[in-house]
Amino acid sequence: MNEQEQIEKYLGNALSDAERVAFEQALENSPALRRELERHRLAILAIRLKGREQLRQRWAVQPEAPAMPAARGAYGRFLRAGIFILATVMVVVLALWWWRGDQSALNRPAPIPADTVRAKPTAPLPAIPKTSPIARDAPAGAEKLFATYFKPYRDESMNPTVRDNPAGGQSAFDKFQQLYWEHQYAGALNAFEALDPVLRQNDNLLFMKANLLLATGQTDQAAALLEAILLNNRSRYLEEARWYEMLCYLKKGDWPAVKLRLKRILAIPDAPHGKEAARLLNQIR
């Protein structure tokens, strides 16, 4: 499949989930491909706007136009009926074309970037021991603090929308994304296992799975998955992963591990959860 075909299928939502992930990864690494995609978007938009303008002009009232002489007899009635039927068909066809245009990929939500985006280098951070164990018995205070600070991560790139699907029905990826967005965490975990194997190795989607594990009480599995994501250093959610890994240890009440990870977060300039990390660190001292 050449580049032109990939772009057309991407905008028409005709790529498979694995092909879409690969194409979006290529977009991340190729400014030229991004420019070409934008040119296609603008061309489709121009065609759609032109069609709407022609539709308005076609049905605009033209008072200056001379009235068509009235036909007489049976022939006149037949002619008027034919004109009416033709006009009705044109309205239906144009309305359907317009509606389909509004459902096109121009309104596609921002895609989840491929998991090969590397984070910008930061200053050296405090080392985390590889064998830092999770405490088995969490005190009541830890559970209360966890409930205060834990909320499964969401952003607009995860917000599912209705997409054209040439094969009909909802794809496995769309189902997973929708269940995650609707807080159906156990169902979303099951849907994750039905994804293409390539997608199940995507660190961005694995970050979502870690959130699901933590939300369903599978804390040890969530911590191990988040640690792997941080070691891979390929996810767009690296800063968020640090916060949620700390929450795993907070849920278990491993105070030394929690403090160490909070200090690691605070060492990063403009960390997403910097204020929360500072507040939590003061609470547990």
C-alpha positions in Angstrom: 0.0 0.0 0.0 1.6 3.3 -1.1 1.5 6.6 0.9 -1.5 8.0 -1.0 -3.6 4.9 -0.3 -2.6 4.9 3.4 -3.7 8.6 3.8 -7.0 8.0 2.0 -7.8 4.9 4.0 -6.7 6.7 7.3 -9.0 9.6 6.6 -11.8 7.2 5.7 -11.2 5.0 8.8 -10.6 2.0 6.5 -7.3 0.9 8.2 -7.2 -1.9 10.6 -6.3 -1.1 14.2 -2.7 -2.4 13.7 -2.3 -0.5 10.4 -3.7 2.7 12.1 -1.1 2.4 14.9 1.7 1.9 12.4 0.5 4.9 10.3 0.2 7.1 13.4 3.7 6.1 14.4 4.9 7.1 10.9 3.2 10.5 11.4 5.1 11.0 14.6 8.4 10.5 12.8 7.7 12.2 9.4 6.9 16.0 9.2 6.5 15.5 5.4 3.8 12.9 5.9 2.0 15.1 8.4 2.0 17.9 5.9 0.6 15.6 3.2 -2.1 14.4 5.5 -3.1 18.0 6.3 -3.3 18.8 2.6 -5.7 16.0 2.1 -7.8 17.1 5.1 -8.0 20.7 3.6 -8.9 19.4 0.2 -11.7 17.3 1.6 -12.9 20.3 3.6 -12.8 22.6 0.5 -14.9 20.0 -1.5 -17.4 19.8 1.3 -17.7 23.6 1.7 -18.0 24.0 -2.1 -20.8 21.4 -2.2 -22.7 23.2 0.5 -22.4 26.5 -1.3 -23.6 24.9 -4.5 -26.5 23.4 -2.6 -27.5 26.8 -1.2 -27.2 28.4 -4.6 -29.2 25.6 -6.3 -32.2 26.1 -4.0 -32.0 29.9 -3.5 -35.0 31.9 -4.6 -34.2 33.8 -7.8 -36.9 36.5 -8.2 -35.3 37.9 -11.4 -35.7 34.6 -13.2 -38.6 34.6 -15.6 -41.4 32.2 -14.7 -41.5 29.1 -16.8 -44.6 29.1 -19.1 -47.3 26.8 -17.7 -47.7 23.7 -19.8 -51.2 22.8 -20.6 -53.2 19.6 -20.6 -52.0 16.1 -19.7 -48.5 16.8 -21.0 -48.2 19.8 -18.6 -49.3 17.7 -15.6 -46.8 15.0 -16.5 -44.0 17.5 -16.9 -44.7 19.1 -13.6 -44.8 15.7 -11.8 -41.5 14.7 -13.4 -39.8 18.0 -12.3 -41.1 17.5 -8.7 -39.8 13.9 -8.5 -36.4 14.9 -9.9 -36.1 17.7 -7.4 -37.0 15.4 -4.5 -34.4 12.9 -5.5 -31.7 15.6 -5.8 -32.5 16.9 -2.3 -32.3 13.4 -0.8 -29.0 12.6 -2.5 -27.4 15.9 -1.6 -28.6 15.6 2.0 -27.1 12.2 2.3 -23.8 13.3 0.8 -23.7 16.3 3.2 -24.5 14.0 6.2 -21.8 11.6 5.3 -19.3 14.4 5.0 -20.0 15.5 8.5 -19.2 12.0 9.8 -15.9 11.9 8.0 -12.4 11.6 9.5 -12.1 15.4 9.6 -13.8 15.3 13.0 -11.7 12.3 14.1 -10.4 12.7 17.7 -6.7 13.1 18.3 -5.2 9.6 18.0 -3.3 7.9 20.7 0.3 8.4 19.6 2.4 5.3 19.0 4.5 4.0 21.8 7.8 5.0 20.3 7.7 8.6 21.4 10.6 9.2 23.7 10.4 11.6 26.6 12.6 14.6 26.7 15.8 14.1 28.8 15.5 15.5 32.3 17.9 16.1 35.2 19.2 12.9 37.0 16.5 11.6 39.4 16.9 9.7 42.7 17.5 6.1 42.0 14.7 3.6 42.8 15.8 0.2 44.2 14.9 -2.6 41.8 13.7 -4.8 44.6 11.6 -2.4 46.5 8.9 -4.7 47.9 5.2 -3.8 48.2 4.0 -4.1 51.8 1.5 -6.8 52.3 -0.7 -5.2 55.0 -1.7 -1.6 54.3 -2.7 0.5 57.3 -6.1 2.2 57.2 -4.5 5.6 56.6 -2.9 4.4 53.4 -6.2 3.1 52.0 -7.9 6.5 52.8 -5.1 8.4 51.1 -5.2 6.1 48.1 -9.0 6.7 47.8 -8.3 10.5 47.9 -5.6 10.6 45.2 -6.4 7.7 42.9 -8.5 8.4 39.8 -8.0 6.4 36.6 -6.3 8.5 34.0 -8.3 10.1 31.2 -7.7 12.6 28.5 -9.5 13.6 25.3 -7.4 11.3 23.1 -9.1 8.4 24.9 -12.6 9.7 24.3 -14.3 7.4 21.8 -16.5 8.8 19.0 -18.6 7.1 16.3 -16.4 6.2 13.4 -17.2 4.7 10.0 -16.4 1.0 9.9 -16.5 -0.5 6.4 -16.7 -4.0 7.9 -19.7 -3.0 10.0 -20.0 -3.1 13.8 -17.5 -2.0 16.5 -13.9 -2.9 16.3 -12.1 -4.6 19.3 -10.1 -1.4 19.8 -13.2 0.8 19.8 -14.9 -1.5 22.3 -11.9 -1.4 24.6 -11.7 2.4 24.4 -15.4 2.9 25.1 -15.5 0.5 28.1 -12.4 2.3 29.6 -14.1 5.7 29.0 -17.4 4.6 30.6 -15.6 3.3 33.8 -16.4 -0.3 33.0 -13.0 -1.4 34.2 -13.5 -5.2 34.5 -15.1 -5.3 31.0 -12.3 -3.1 29.6 -9.7 -5.5 30.9 -11.4 -8.4 29.1 -11.7 -6.3 25.9 -7.9 -5.6 26.1 -7.1 -9.3 25.8 -9.2 -9.4 22.6 -7.0 -6.7 20.9 -4.5 -7.5 18.2 -1.2 -8.7 19.7 0.6 -5.7 18.3 -1.7 -3.4 20.2 -1.3 -5.3 23.4 2.4 -4.5 23.2 1.8 -0.7 22.8 3.1 1.0 25.9 0.4 3.7 25.7 -2.4 1.0 25.8 -0.4 -0.9 28.5 -0.6 2.3 30.6 -4.4 2.2 30.3 -4.3 -1.5 31.3 -2.3 -0.6 34.4 -4.9 1.9 35.4 -7.6 -0.8 35.0 -5.6 -3.2 37.1 -5.2 -0.7 39.8 -8.9 0.2 39.7 -9.9 -3.4 40.1 -7.6 -4.1 43.0 -4.8 -5.9 41.2 -2.2 -3.7 42.7 0.9 -5.9 42.3 0.2 -6.5 38.6 -0.3 -2.8 38.0 2.9 -1.9 39.8 4.9 -4.4 37.7 3.4 -3.1 34.4 4.1 0.5 35.3 7.7 -0.3 36.2 8.2 -1.9 32.8 6.7 1.1 31.0 9.1 3.4 32.9 12.0 1.2 32.0 11.0 1.1 28.3 10.8 4.9 28.2 8.6 4.8 25.1 5.2 5.9 26.3 3.7 9.4 26.0 2.4 8.8 29.5 5.8 8.5 31.3 5.2 11.3 33.8 1.7 9.9 34.5 3.2 6.4 34.9 5.5 7.7 37.7 2.5 9.0 39.6 0.4 5.9 39.2 3.3 3.6 40.2 3.7 5.6 43.4 -0.1 5.1 44.0 0.5 1.3 43.8 2.8 1.6 46.8 0.6 4.0 48.6 -2.3 1.5 48.4 -0.1 -1.1 50.1 1.2 1.3 52.7 4.9 1.0 51.7 5.8 4.4 53.1 9.6 4.4 52.2 8.8 3.5 48.6 6.0 6.1 48.4 8.3 8.9 49.8 11.1 7.9 47.4 8.8 8.1 44.4 7.2 11.4 45.5 10.7 12.9 45.7 11.4 11.6 42.3 8.3 13.3 40.9 9.1 16.6 42.7 12.6 16.5 41.1 11.0 16.9 37.6 10.3 20.5 36.7 6.6 21.1 36.0 5.6 17.5 36.8 1.9 17.0 36.0 1.2 15.9 39.6 3.8 18.1 41.3 1.3 19.9 43.6 -0.4 16.7 44.6 2.9 15.1 45.2 4.1 17.9 47.5 0.8 17.8 49.4 0.8 14.0 49.8 4.5 14.1 51.0 3.6 16.6 53.7 0.7 14.4 54.8 2.8 11.3 55.3 5.8 12.8 57.0 
